[in-house]
Amino acid sequence: MTTRGVLVDFRLLGELEVRSAGRPLDAGTPRQQVVLAALVVDARRPIAIETLVDRVWGHRPPAHPRPVLYAHLSRIRALLRQTTAPDGGTAARLERRHAGYVLDVDPERVDLHRFRRLVEQGHDRQHDDRQHDDEAGAATLAEALALWRGEPLAGLSGEWAAQVRASCHRRRLDAVVRWARAEFRLGRPGAVISAVPDLTAEYPLAEPLEHVLIQALHAAGRSAEALDRYGTVRRRLAEELGAAPGGELQALYRAVLTGARPPLHAGRPR
């Protein structure tokens, strides 16, 4: 599907943004942004009124949520009328259908949907052991990860927004680990060493990230640093969770300690 000439973008991987012809549009109040995000996440799929109310207010809706919701939807329609398409019309529309409300916009114009598609494509391309598939898979996963601008739906409150954020973080961690594995197979541990430390600071208790970093240090001939890293992780897990590293990290530690080659597929995200 081509999106050439389409002049609208919805961004959820960071603060919610709507851009048309390269300029940002005012997405409204935080509550209105939650309504918009609830529509954008399911672009081109109908969402029942009851589902929208639940996503926006959770277990604490106002006494009369529908009139309040309709007011937000009216303002969102006005916002969407500012988006432009190549034919001079609007690039995104809000429609009321029998099954609910539909945000009619190409999902490729939504960073979250592009992110999901690229992660799936990168995973599919790694099913073959040929080098060019690893090259393509690593490049596709890197393209997906580059879409991340910060905390998804930053500043938006509510249980539904928190669930979307948690899902995004899980997908990101999975994508990083899969990207790192492709880089290992391509003989490029240095790329992992350059990229992963910043992510371990964001996810200090994510063992799969620590696994690929320790593995990369070992593969790059920096085994002493790999052992030091393991010690840091072990202390952190003990202090924060009262737990020891998982079996895969312990197996990696023993491999580094003895100079053995670690198993390539260890450290699978859970």
C-alpha positions in Angstrom: 0.0 0.0 0.0 1.4 3.4 -0.9 1.0 6.5 1.2 2.8 8.8 -1.3 1.4 12.3 -1.2 -0.6 11.8 2.0 -0.1 14.8 4.2 -1.2 13.6 7.7 0.6 11.8 10.5 -0.6 10.6 13.9 2.1 10.0 16.4 1.5 8.0 19.6 5.1 6.8 20.4 5.8 9.8 22.5 3.5 12.7 23.2 0.4 12.5 21.0 0.8 14.5 17.9 -1.2 15.2 14.8 0.6 16.7 11.9 -0.7 17.8 8.5 1.6 19.1 5.7 4.5 19.0 8.2 2.8 21.3 10.7 1.5 20.3 14.1 -2.2 20.6 14.8 -3.7 21.4 18.2 -5.0 18.0 19.5 -6.9 19.6 22.4 -7.0 18.9 26.1 -5.5 15.8 27.6 -9.0 14.2 27.9 -9.7 14.9 24.2 -6.3 13.5 23.3 -7.3 10.2 25.1 -10.5 10.1 23.0 -8.4 10.7 19.8 -5.8 8.1 20.8 -8.6 5.6 21.5 -9.8 6.1 17.9 -6.3 6.1 16.3 -5.2 2.9 18.0 -8.0 1.1 16.0 -7.8 3.1 12.8 -10.4 2.0 10.3 -12.1 -0.3 12.8 -15.4 0.6 14.5 -15.3 1.3 18.2 -18.5 1.0 20.2 -19.6 4.0 22.3 -19.3 1.8 25.5 -15.7 0.9 24.6 -14.8 4.6 24.1 -16.3 5.5 27.4 -14.4 2.7 29.1 -11.1 3.7 27.4 -11.5 7.4 28.3 -12.8 7.1 31.9 -12.3 3.5 33.0 -14.3 2.7 36.1 -15.0 6.4 36.9 -17.0 7.8 34.1 -19.0 11.1 34.6 -22.6 10.9 35.5 -23.6 11.4 31.9 -20.6 10.3 29.8 -22.2 10.3 26.3 -22.9 14.0 26.0 -19.3 14.7 27.2 -17.9 12.2 24.7 -20.0 13.6 21.8 -18.6 17.0 22.6 -15.0 15.6 22.3 -15.9 13.8 19.1 -17.3 17.0 17.6 -14.0 18.8 18.3 -12.0 15.9 16.9 -14.1 16.2 13.7 -13.1 19.8 13.5 -9.5 18.9 14.0 -9.6 16.3 11.3 -11.1 18.8 8.8 -7.7 20.6 9.0 -5.9 17.5 7.6 -5.2 17.6 3.9 -5.0 14.9 1.2 -3.4 15.1 -2.3 -6.9 15.5 -3.9 -7.5 18.6 -1.7 -9.9 16.8 0.6 -9.3 15.7 4.2 -6.8 12.9 4.9 -8.7 11.6 7.9 -12.4 11.5 8.8 -14.4 10.5 11.8 -17.5 8.5 10.8 -20.4 7.2 12.7 -21.4 3.6 11.7 -23.8 1.0 13.0 -21.0 -0.7 15.0 -19.6 2.5 16.4 -17.2 5.3 15.5 -14.5 4.8 12.9 -11.4 7.0 12.3 -11.0 6.6 8.6 -7.2 7.1 8.0 -4.6 4.9 6.5 -3.0 3.0 9.4 0.4 3.6 7.7 0.0 7.2 8.8 0.0 6.1 12.4 3.5 5.5 13.9 2.2 2.8 16.2 0.8 0.8 13.3 4.0 1.2 11.3 6.0 0.1 14.3 3.9 -3.0 14.7 4.1 -3.9 11.0 7.9 -3.4 10.9 8.5 -5.5 14.0 6.4 -8.3 12.5 8.3 -8.0 9.2 11.6 -8.0 10.9 10.7 -11.1 12.8 9.4 -12.9 9.7 12.7 -12.1 7.8 14.7 -13.8 10.5 13.1 -17.2 9.9 15.6 -17.9 7.2 19.3 -18.5 8.1 20.7 -16.7 5.1 22.8 -13.6 5.7 20.7 -11.3 3.5 17.6 -12.2 5.5 19.4 -11.1 8.7 20.5 -7.9 7.0 17.0 -7.2 6.0 15.6 -8.2 9.4 18.0 -6.1 11.3 17.4 -3.1 9.0 13.6 -3.5 9.4 13.8 -3.7 13.1 16.1 -0.7 13.3 13.6 1.2 11.3 10.8 0.2 13.7 12.8 1.2 16.7 13.7 4.6 15.2 10.0 5.5 15.4 10.1 5.6 19.2 10.2 9.2 20.4 9.6 8.7 24.1 7.0 7.4 26.5 4.0 6.4 24.4 0.9 8.6 25.0 3.1 10.7 27.4 1.0 12.8 29.8 -2.2 10.9 29.2 -3.8 9.3 32.2 -6.1 6.4 32.7 -5.9 2.6 32.9 -6.4 2.1 29.1 -3.5 4.5 28.2 -1.3 2.7 30.7 -2.2 -0.6 29.1 -1.3 0.7 25.7 2.1 2.0 27.1 2.8 -1.4 28.6 2.1 -3.2 25.4 4.3 -0.8 23.4 7.2 -1.3 25.9 6.9 -5.1 25.6 7.0 -4.9 21.8 10.0 -2.5 21.9 12.0 -4.8 24.2 11.2 -7.8 22.0 12.3 -5.9 18.9 15.6 -4.8 20.5 16.4 -8.4 21.4 15.5 -9.7 18.0 17.6 -6.9 16.4 20.5 -7.8 18.6 20.4 -11.4 17.7 20.5 -10.5 14.0 23.5 -8.3 14.6 25.2 -11.2 16.4 24.7 -13.5 13.5 26.1 -10.8 11.2 29.2 -10.6 13.4 28.5 -7.1 14.6 28.5 -7.1 18.4 29.8 -3.5 18.4 26.4 -2.3 17.2 24.7 -3.9 20.2 27.3 -2.5 22.6 26.7 1.0 21.2 22.9 0.9 21.3 21.8 -1.2 24.2 23.3 0.5 27.3 21.0 3.5 27.0 18.0 1.1 26.9 19.2 -0.8 29.9 19.0 2.5 31.8 15.4 2.8 30.7 14.6 -0.8 31.6 16.9 -1.6 34.5 15.2 -4.9 35.4 14.9 -6.3 31.9 17.1 -9.4 31.9 16.8 -10.0 28.1 18.4 -6.6 27.5 21.2 -7.4 29.9 21.6 -10.8 28.3 22.3 -9.4 24.8 24.6 -6.7 26.2 26.7 -9.2 28.2 26.7 -11.5 25.2 27.9 -8.7 22.9 30.7 -7.7 25.3 31.9 -11.3 25.4 31.7 -11.6 21.6 33.7 -8.4 21.2 36.5 -9.8 23.3 35.6 -7.7 26.4 34.9 -10.6 28.7 36.1 -8.9 31.8 33.5 -6.1 31.2 30.9 -8.8 30.6 31.6 -10.4 34.0 31.5 -7.0 35.7 28.2 -6.3 34.0 26.7 -9.5 35.2 27.8 -8.7 38.8 26.1 -5.3 38.5 22.9 -7.0 37.3 23.0 -9.6 40.0 23.3 -6.9 42.7 20.5 -4.8 41.2 18.1 -7.7 41.0 18.9 -8.7 44.6 18.3 -5.1 45.8 15.2 -4.3 43.8 13.5 -7.7 43.6 15.2 -9.8 46.2 15.9 -12.3 43.4 18.8 -13.9 41.6 19.3 -13.7 37.8 17.3 -16.1 35.8 18.6 -19.4 34.5 19.5 -18.0 31.0 21.6 -15.2 32.5 23.3 -17.6 34.8 24.1 -19.9 31.9 25.5 -17.0 30.0 27.7 -16.0 33.0 29.1 -19.5 33.2 29.8 -19.5 29.4 31.7 -16.2 29.7 33.5 -17.4 32.8 34.8 -20.5 31.0 35.3 -18.8 27.6 32.7 -20.9 25.9 30.5 -19.6 23.1 27.0 -18.6 24.6 23.9 -20.1 23.0 22.7 -17.6 20.4 19.0 -17.7 21.2 19.2 -17.3 24.9 17.7 -14.3 26.5 14.2 -14.6 24.9 11.9 -11.8 26.1 9.2 -13.0 28.5 
